[in-house]
Structures are given as C-alpha cells and as structure tokens.
Amino acid sequence: MRLSLDACLPDRIPLTSEDPNLAGSIDPVTFLAPSGFRRTTGERAAPPYIGRGLIEAVPDAEILANEAVELNPINSSLDRAGDFPECGSTDCLNGRHNQNTSNQAFVGGHTDTRVGRLGLRAAGPTLMQFMIGGSQGELGFTSPLLPTEPTSMTNLNRPGCAITVTEPNIPLSTPVSLRALIRLVAPPEFGKTLLHVLKRKNPERHFPKGSPEERVQRGAKLFGIDLVALANRTIPGRMPAGGDGRDEHAINQADRKLNCAGCHLPVVTTGELPAEVGAEHLNDAWVPLFSDLLIHPGPVIDAKRIAATQRLPSLVQRIDDAGNLLNTFDLVRGMADDTLPNQGVATGREWRTPPLMGLGRIGPPFFHDGRIYLRQESVSTTPAGWVYSDSDSANTLLVVNTLQNAIRAAIELHDLPAPFNAENQSNDVGGSCPVPPGNHVCAVVYQNGAADICPPYESITSQQNRGDARKVIRRWRRLSEDDQLAVIEFLKQL
C-alpha cells in the first residue's frame, strides 16, 4: 500500500487528448473512437452479501441448463394472440451465461475461462477473486495472491513517491478467512405469512378472500410458482421419499401466469463446493435463490447510451389525474451502462438476474446503480413519474416512499414505458410518455421523441430496444391493481 506522501499526487482521469483509447477521429453521432471505445460514467450499488457461498456452489451444468430451457415454449393463461410475434411461442427471453477468467491469474492459479455467477454481471466464477481484487483495488492491500501494487501513471518514476512498506501487505490467511465469512452469510427466512402458506398440508388450498395468506398465495401463483413444489424444497421434511415428480425449480409449468419465474427461478440446487469451513451448509442444497444466474439484455434508449455526457434528471410539468400541475422527473429506464470493463462476455445492457432472496428484509436501493431508493422528501415536492401502471392507466405518477412502491418501480423498469397506443392507455391527462421539452436533455437528444422512449410494440425499435422481460411486463400491465399488489405482497415475503 502506498503511504500518503507529499511527493505522491492523486491519480487523475487523463484528458481526452491524452487517452490512447480515444486516438483518432471521434464519430460526432455515436462519440465512438475508431477503436470502438467511448467514455462513459456510471454508478454502482453492490448487491447484499447474503447467500454468496450458495451461489458459488451452484454447478456450471445447472446454469447452462437454465440457459437452454429458456428457449422452450411456455404456457401462460395471461397471453393473448399477437403479443410480440417475433418471439413465437417462447417468452422473448434471451438469457445467456457469462464466462470469464478469475480476473487475476494469481487467484488459485487459474487462467482458464469458466462460467460466471457472481457480481452484477455474473462475471465472477469464484468468490476468491472478489476477496483479492477488493483488498487491493478498494482497500489498497496486496496479498500473496496479488502481490503487486496498482500502476499509477501519474506517479510512475516520480521522485520521492515510492512504496515504503513490505509486500505483500496481508498474509494469505486474510483473504481465505474473509472468503469463509462471506460464503457463510445465510439468507434470511421467508416471512411469516409465506411460511404459514408453505407449512400447510396443501399449500394451494384456498384461504379466505382478502386475507394476508390469500394475497401472498395468489401473488406467488401469478409469479409462476408451484407452491407444493416450493414447500417440498424449502420446508424441512416436506419432500416425499423418492421425490415429488414436480418441476425441479418449483415453476408451475402448466400455467406460468406472468412468468417472472422464467428468469427469477424460485429454486436452484447446489453441488459440491470444496469449502474448508461450513461445506455442510452449502453443498447438495435446494436454494430459494429466485435467479437463473444468467445475464439478460435490459431495455435501452439509444439517445442516452451514446450521449457525450451523462443524462441528468429532467423536470417535466404534468397534470395528474386530479387535475393538479406537478413537476415530476422520471426514473431512468435505459439499462445500458458501458462503464465497467472486464465483465466477461457481457455487453453494456446485459445484467445478471438479481437474486430475490432476502428482498423483503433488505429492501431498496434496487438495480445495479441504486436508482430506486426511498425518498420521503419527494412526497410533496418532486415525485418520480412514468413508472406506475395498472389496468386503468399507464405511466402515471409514483412516489417511491415505501417498500411496496419501490418493488412496483423495480418491476415497471424491466421494460420501456407502455406506448401511447397501448390497450390500457387513453388520451387522458395521466398518459403519454416521459418526453422532455424539446426532445432534449443536456447532451441527450431524442431524435424521434416518444418513439425513442416508448416505441410501439410492433416496431423494429421495440424489438431491438425493449427488455428481455417485455412479454412479462405486458402481462403485468393487464393485471388488476389488486393482483399487482398481491404479487408485491408475495415478493415482500422473500
């Protein structure tokens, strides 16, 4: 670790004229250099450190099998003829596994490319690479597995700025112990209401209409879950001898309803992780992970992706359903973020399906950049807009000030806004797309206005720019508000 010496200068971002990645003529439209490089900015919110050892223990074969099965036809009673014809009988899902080295060749001696599973883009095959990379890159500690200091071009050969401490800074036992700690942080238990449902003799037997159990049960079914299969795999002693013959991931294959479970697989299985400590808690287990550990393309808005500078929140005056004039800003829907290199094969718009275990206990912020967070001050000042949609309206205002509204926003942001010609949208004051005044915000120019942000379902732009979950979200927008709330109540129990 380099001490804070007067002779050392802080590293700076090189000027564009100094950056070798930007050598040559920059395209004035896409801002790409001849090398294909573009300078971008981005934010990151680290995922919670629960169940990471269980994720590491999922076999490669399980992840690859998840990728293959997503191409199969599915059954959903919420489908209607003509929905996204380009997808045929599949669900528009295009998940794929990420693959990467362990970043540093020192980690375990592996230089081969392996199936990734950890990190926001599933670029990490092992936990150890995070222990080593984080120790050095974020804390400044070198170790026997990564004994070299990061190169500082600013201070290279600078007189008086020299490493004065012994290398490596920490012994091998430190990252090994840290890995054991992270591996064994257990996911929390389900909420009491969901446990009450799952512990019944028949988890699918009806509860009184409107009761907490009925709402959670209904939400789980809309999610696409086989409750009997989920109970058999998550409640000790429930699995019959010889198995139950039900779907291994606890998906209701006869009717997947929304098919959220198509990517957020309710249950995955672990294999044999050679852990020195706590292997009995990690190996040969059913895990209510609610993720396929694959990377999926999210919705992308081209104008935001290729802008020379980052898009800032845009204030727009709108009239709400009560006729009041409000200043609102929209939660950014484009998922493309090209800022972090060395993420395996993932592109800037591909992200790992976030595991939902512990969602209701941990809560916001949500998404890779934490864009969904609770904001009490926006109740009476500037609420977020163009997120909430139900069977009566689309793209109306939503103040993200509760866990319920944060989950609703996270669901809605799986796709671009509903276009103005959507069946659940009329020409009223609460409709239309979040188009800034003049189709322009900072360096972001929307050439086609609403067609950029809310492309019609049948358009080529829609097929290219909508998210992997576009069919799921179209089904979501067909639900009554009460059914939407039932799904949210189920998710709060995870």
C-alpha positions in Angstrom: 0.0 0.0 0.0 1.4 3.4 -0.9 1.5 5.8 2.1 0.1 9.3 1.8 3.3 11.0 0.9 3.6 14.7 -0.1 5.6 13.6 -3.2 2.7 11.5 -4.4 -0.1 13.1 -6.5 -3.6 11.8 -6.8 -4.4 9.9 -9.9 -6.4 11.9 -12.4 -8.5 11.0 -15.4 -6.4 11.7 -18.4 -7.6 14.4 -20.8 -9.3 13.0 -23.9 -6.3 14.2 -25.9 -4.1 12.1 -23.7 -6.2 8.9 -23.6 -4.8 6.3 -26.0 -8.2 4.7 -26.2 -9.5 7.8 -27.9 -6.8 8.2 -30.5 -8.2 9.1 -33.9 -11.3 10.8 -35.2 -14.3 10.6 -32.8 -17.6 9.9 -34.5 -19.8 13.0 -33.9 -23.0 11.0 -33.6 -22.0 8.0 -31.6 -18.9 9.5 -29.9 -17.1 6.3 -30.6 -13.3 6.3 -31.2 -12.0 4.2 -34.1 -11.1 1.5 -31.5 -14.8 1.3 -30.5 -14.1 2.9 -27.2 -16.4 5.6 -25.7 -16.0 7.4 -22.4 -19.0 6.9 -20.1 -19.9 7.4 -16.5 -21.9 5.1 -14.3 -22.9 4.3 -10.7 -22.9 1.0 -8.9 -24.8 -0.3 -5.8 -23.2 -3.5 -4.6 -25.6 -6.5 -4.1 -26.2 -7.6 -0.5 -23.7 -10.2 0.8 -26.2 -13.0 1.6 -26.1 -16.5 0.2 -22.9 -15.8 -1.8 -21.5 -19.2 -0.8 -24.7 -20.9 -2.1 -24.4 -19.1 -5.4 -20.8 -20.1 -5.7 -21.8 -23.7 -5.1 -24.3 -23.8 -8.0 -22.8 -26.2 -10.6 -21.9 -24.9 -14.0 -24.2 -27.5 -15.6 -27.2 -26.1 -13.7 -26.5 -22.6 -15.1 -26.0 -23.9 -18.6 -29.2 -25.9 -18.3 -31.1 -22.8 -17.3 -29.9 -21.1 -20.5 -31.1 -23.9 -22.7 -34.5 -24.3 -21.2 -35.4 -20.6 -21.6 -35.7 -21.2 -25.4 -38.5 -23.6 -24.9 -42.2 -22.7 -25.4 -44.2 -21.8 -22.2 -47.8 -21.8 -21.2 -49.4 -18.7 -19.8 -53.1 -18.1 -19.3 -52.4 -14.3 -19.5 -51.2 -14.4 -23.1 -53.2 -13.0 -26.0 -52.8 -13.8 -29.6 -50.4 -11.5 -31.4 -48.3 -10.5 -28.4 -44.7 -9.9 -29.6 -45.0 -12.2 -32.7 -41.2 -12.1 -33.2 -40.8 -14.3 -30.1 -43.1 -17.1 -31.4 -44.2 -19.5 -28.6 -41.2 -18.6 -26.4 -41.2 -15.8 -23.9 -38.7 -13.4 -25.6 -36.1 -14.5 -23.0 -32.6 -14.3 -24.3 -30.5 -15.1 -21.2 -27.0 -16.5 -21.6 -24.3 -17.5 -19.2 -21.4 -15.2 -18.7 -17.9 -16.6 -18.8 -14.7 -15.1 -17.6 -11.3 -15.8 -16.0 -10.8 -15.1 -12.3 -9.5 -11.6 -13.4 -6.1 -12.1 -11.9 -4.1 -15.1 -13.0 -2.8 -15.4 -9.4 -6.2 -16.4 -8.0 -6.0 -20.1 -7.4 -3.6 -20.4 -10.3 -6.5 -20.5 -12.8 -6.1 -18.7 -16.2 -8.8 -20.6 -17.9 -12.3 -19.2 -18.8 -15.1 -20.5 -16.6 -18.8 -20.0 -16.1 -19.5 -16.8 -14.1 -22.2 -16.4 -11.5 -21.1 -13.7 -9.1 -21.3 -9.9 -9.4 -23.8 -7.6 -11.1 -23.0 -9.1 -14.5 -22.2 -12.6 -13.3 -18.6 -12.1 -14.4 -17.1 -13.7 -11.4 -16.6 -17.5 -11.3 -15.3 -17.5 -7.7 -15.6 -15.6 -4.5 -11.8 -15.5 -4.0 -11.3 -13.1 -6.9 -13.6 -10.6 -5.1 -11.6 -11.0 -1.9 -8.3 -10.4 -3.7 -9.5 -7.7 -6.1 -11.4 -5.8 -3.4 -8.5 -6.0 -0.9 -6.1 -4.5 -3.5 -8.4 -2.3 -5.6 -10.6 -0.8 -2.9 -8.6 -1.1 0.3 -5.0 -0.9 -1.1 -3.8 -4.2 0.4 -1.6 -6.5 -1.6 -1.6 -10.2 -0.8 0.4 -13.3 -1.8 -2.2 -14.0 -4.5 -1.9 -10.4 -5.9 1.4 -9.0 -4.6 1.7 -6.1 -7.0 0.6 -2.5 -6.4 -1.7 -0.9 -9.0 0.2 1.1 -11.5 -0.2 4.8 -11.1 0.7 6.6 -14.4 0.6 9.9 -12.5 3.3 8.8 -10.1 5.3 6.5 -12.2 9.0 7.2 -11.6 8.1 10.3 -9.6 10.9 11.2 -7.2 10.1 10.7 -3.6 6.9 8.8 -4.3 7.9 5.2 -3.6 6.5 2.2 -1.8 7.9 2.1 1.7 6.0 -0.9 3.2 6.7 -4.6 3.0 4.9 -6.5 0.2 2.6 -8.3 0.4 0.7 -6.3 3.0 -1.6 -9.1 4.3 -1.0 -12.9 4.7 -2.8 -15.5 2.7 -5.0 -16.3 5.7 -6.7 -13.0 5.5 -8.5 -13.4 2.1 -9.1 -17.1 2.9 -10.8 -16.2 6.2 -12.7 -13.4 4.5 -14.0 -15.8 1.8 -15.2 -18.2 4.5 -17.1 -15.3 6.2 -18.8 -14.2 3.0 -19.6 -17.8 2.0 -21.5 -18.5 5.2 -23.7 -15.3 5.4 -27.0 -17.1 5.3 -30.1 -15.7 3.5 -33.0 -14.8 5.8 -36.0 -16.9 6.4 -39.2 -16.3 4.5 -41.8 -14.0 6.0 -44.3 -15.4 8.5 -47.2 -15.2 6.1 -45.5 -17.1 3.3 -44.2 -19.7 5.8 -47.8 -20.2 7.0 -48.9 -20.9 3.4 -46.0 -23.3 2.7 -46.3 -25.2 6.0 -50.0 -26.2 5.3 -50.7 -29.7 4.4 -51.8 -28.4 1.0 -50.2 -25.0 0.3 -52.5 -24.5 -2.7 -55.8 -24.8 -0.7 -57.7 -21.6 -0.7 -57.5 -19.1 2.1 -60.3 -16.6 2.9 -60.5 -14.0 0.2 -58.5 -10.9 1.1 -56.6 -12.4 4.0 -52.8 -11.9 4.1 -52.3 -15.6 3.3 -54.6 -15.5 0.3 -52.9 -12.4 -1.2 -49.4 -13.9 -0.8 -50.7 -17.2 -2.2 -52.3 -15.5 -5.2 -49.2 -13.4 -5.8 -46.9 -16.5 -5.8 -49.2 -18.2 -8.3 -49.1 -15.1 -10.5 -45.4 -15.1 -10.2 -45.4 -18.6 -11.8 -44.7 -20.7 -8.8 -45.9 -24.3 -8.0 -46.4 -23.8 -4.2 -46.4 -27.5 -3.4 -43.0 -27.9 -5.1 -41.7 -24.8 -3.4 -42.8 -26.1 0.0 -41.3 -29.5 -0.6 -37.9 -27.9 -1.4 -37.8 -25.2 1.3 -39.6 -26.6 4.3 -37.6 -29.4 6.1 -39.2 -32.8 6.0 -41.7 -31.9 3.3 -40.2 -33.7 0.3 -41.7 -37.2 -0.1 -39.4 -40.2 -0.1 -38.3 -40.7 -3.7 -39.2 -37.2 -4.8 -42.4 -35.4 -5.7 -42.2 -35.5 -9.6 -42.7 -31.8 -9.8 -40.7 -29.1 -11.5 -37.2 -29.0 -10.0 -37.2 -25.2 -9.9 -40.8 -25.1 -8.4 -42.2 -23.4 -11.6 -45.8 -24.1 -12.5 -45.2 -25.4 -16.0 -49.0 -25.9 -16.7 -49.6 -22.1 -16.3 -46.7 -19.8 -15.7 -49.1 -16.7 -15.4 -46.7 -13.7 -15.5 -43.7 -16.0 -15.8 -41.5 -13.9 -13.5 -40.2 -17.3 -12.5 -38.8 -17.8 -16.0 -35.7 -15.8 -15.0 -36.1 -15.5 -11.3 -36.0 -19.3 -10.8 -37.6 -19.9 -7.4 -35.2 -22.8 -6.6 -31.8 -23.9 -7.8 -29.6 -26.7 -6.5 -26.0 -26.6 -5.3 -23.3 -29.2 -5.9 -20.1 -29.9 -4.1 -18.1 -26.8 -3.2 -14.6 -27.7 -1.8 -15.0 -25.3 1.2 -12.7 -25.8 4.1 -15.3 -24.4 6.5 -19.0 -24.9 6.5 -19.3 -27.1 3.5 -22.3 -28.9 5.1 -24.3 -25.7 4.9 -23.5 -25.1 1.2 -23.4 -28.5 -0.6 -26.3 -30.5 -2.1 -28.9 -28.0 -1.1 -32.1 -26.6 -2.5 -31.8 -22.8 -2.5 -34.7 -20.3 -2.9 -32.4 -18.1 -4.9 -35.0 -16.6 -7.3 -32.4 -16.2 -10.1 -31.2 -18.2 -13.1 -27.7 -16.6 -12.7 -27.8 -15.7 -16.4 -27.2 -12.3 -18.0 -30.2 -10.7 -19.8 -30.5 -7.6 -22.1 -32.4 -4.9 -20.4 -34.2 -2.0 -22.1 -32.0 0.5 -23.8 -32.7 4.0 -25.0 -30.1 4.8 -27.7 -30.1 8.5 -27.2 -29.0 8.1 -23.6 -26.4 5.5 -24.4 -24.5 7.4 -27.0 -24.7 10.9 -25.4 -21.4 12.6 -24.8 -22.3 13.3 -21.1 -24.4 11.5 -18.6 -28.1 12.3 -18.6 -29.4 14.3 -15.7 -32.9 14.1 -14.2 -35.4 16.1 -16.3 -38.1 18.1 -14.7 -41.3 18.0 -16.7 -44.6 19.7 -15.8 -47.6 17.3 -16.0 -51.2 17.2 -14.9 -52.1 14.4 -12.6 -55.5 12.5 -12.6 -56.9 15.1 -10.1 -56.0 18.0 -12.4 -53.1 19.3 -10.4 -50.0 20.7 -12.2 -46.9 18.9 -10.9 -43.2 18.9 -11.5 -42.0 15.3 -11.9 -38.9 13.5 -13.0 -38.7 10.1 -14.5 -36.6 7.2 -13.2 -34.2 6.5 -16.0 -35.3 3.3 -17.8 -32.3 2.7 -20.1 -30.3 -0.2 -18.7 -27.2 0.2 -20.9 -24.1 1.1 -18.9 -20.7 0.7 -20.7 -18.5 2.0 -17.9 -17.0 -1.1 -16.3 -14.6 -3.3 -18.4 -13.5 -6.9 -17.9 -17.0 -8.2 -17.3 -16.6 -11.4 -19.3 -18.8 -11.6 -22.4 -21.5 -9.2 -21.1 -22.4 -6.2 -23.1 -23.3 -2.8 -21.6 -27.0 -3.7 -21.5 -26.7 -7.2 -20.0 -27.1 -7.8 -16.3 -27.4 -10.9 -14.1 -30.9 -11.7 -13.0 -30.7 -10.3 -9.4 -31.4 -13.0 -6.8 -34.5 -12.0 -4.9 -33.8 -13.9 -1.7 -34.0 -11.5 1.2 -35.7 -8.9 -0.9 -38.4 -8.1 1.7 -35.9 -8.0 4.6 -33.2 -5.9 2.9 -35.3 -3.6 0.7 -34.0 -0.7 -1.5 -31.9 0.6 -3.1 -32.7 -1.6 -6.2 -31.0 -2.1 -9.6 -27.3 -2.0 -10.4 -26.9 1.7 -9.8 -29.4 2.1 -6.9 -31.7 4.3 -8.9 -34.7 3.1 -7.0 -34.5 4.3 -3.4 -36.9 5.6 -0.8 -37.4 9.4 -0.9 -39.8 10.9 1.7 -39.0 14.4 0.6 -40.5 13.9 -2.8 -44.0 13.3 -1.5 -44.8 17.0 -1.7 -42.0 18.3 -3.9 -41.0 16.4 -7.0 -42.2 12.8 -7.3 -40.9 10.3 -9.7 -43.1 9.9 -12.7 -44.0 7.4 -15.5 -43.5 4.3 -13.6 -46.8 3.1 -12.2 -49.3 1.4 -14.5 -52.3 -0.7 -13.8 -55.4 -1.9 -15.7 -56.8 1.7 -15.9 -53.8 3.9 -16.6 -50.2 3.8 -17.8 -47.1 5.8 -17.0 -48.8 7.8 -14.2 -47.0 9.2 -11.2 -45.4 7.2 -8.4 -43.7 8.5 -5.3 -41.2 5.8 -4.2 -41.5 6.2 -0.5 -42.4 2.7 0.6 -41.1 -0.8 0.0 -44.3 -1.5 -1.9 -43.7 1.4 -4.3 -40.0 0.5 -4.7 -40.9 -3.0 -5.7 -43.5 -1.7 -8.1 -41.0 0.7 -9.7 -38.4 -2.2 -10.0 -41.0 -4.3 -11.8 -42.0 -1.5 -14.2 -38.4 -0.6 -15.0 -37.9 -4.1 -16.5 -39.1 -2.6 -19.8 -39.6 0.7 -21.6 -42.8 2.7 -20.8 -46.1 1.5 -22.3 -46.5 3.2 -25.7 -49.3 5.7 -26.1 -51.3 3.2 -28.2 -51.3 0.5 -25.5 -54.6 -1.0 -24.8 -54.6 0.1 -21.2 -53.9 3.8 -22.1 -56.2 6.5 -23.3 -55.8 10.1 -24.3 -56.2 11.5 -20.8 -54.1 13.8 -18.7 -52.4 10.9 -17.0 -51.0 9.3 -20.1 -48.2 9.7 -22.6 -44.5 9.1 -22.5 -41.8 10.9 -20.5 -40.6 13.1 -23.3 -38.6 16.1 -22.1 -39.4 19.5 -23.5 -37.8 19.9 -26.9 -36.8 16.3 -27.0 -33.5 17.3 -25.4 -31.8 17.0 -22.0 -28.2 18.1 -21.6 -26.3 16.2 -24.3 -29.1 13.7 -24.8 -31.1 14.3 -27.9 -34.2 12.2 -28.6 -34.3 12.3 -32.4 -37.7 10.6 -32.6 -39.2 11.9 -29.4 -41.7 9.5 -27.9 -40.8 6.8 -30.4 -37.3 6.6 -28.7 -38.6 6.3 -25.2 -41.9 4.4 -25.8 -41.5 2.5 -29.1 -44.8 0.8 -30.3 -44.8 -2.9 -29.5 -44.8 -3.9 -33.2 -41.9 -1.6 -34.3 -38.4 -2.6 -35.1 -37.1 -0.3 -32.4 -39.3 -2.1 -29.9 -37.8 -5.5 -30.9 -34.3 -4.1 -30.6 -34.6 -1.8 -27.5 -37.2 -3.4 -25.2 -36.0 -5.5 -22.3 -35.9 -9.3 -22.1 -38.9 -9.2 -19.8 -41.2 -7.3 -22.3 -43.7 -10.1 -22.5 -43.8 -10.4 -18.8 -44.3 -6.7 -18.3 -47.1 -6.7 -20.9 -48.9 -9.4 -18.9 -48.2 -7.3 -15.7 -50.0 -4.3 -17.2 -53.1 -6.5 -17.9 -53.5 -7.4 -14.2 -55.9 -5.5 -11.9 -54.2 -3.3 -9.4 -55.3 -5.8 -6.7 -53.5 -8.6 -8.4 -50.4 -6.5 -8.9 -50.4 -5.7 -5.2 -50.7 -9.5 -4.5 -47.5 -10.1 -6.4 -45.8 -7.3 -4.5 -47.0 -8.8 -1.2 -45.5 -12.1 -2.1 -42.2 -10.5 -3.0 -42.1 -8.7 0.4 -42.1 -12.2 2.0 -38.8 -13.3 0.4 
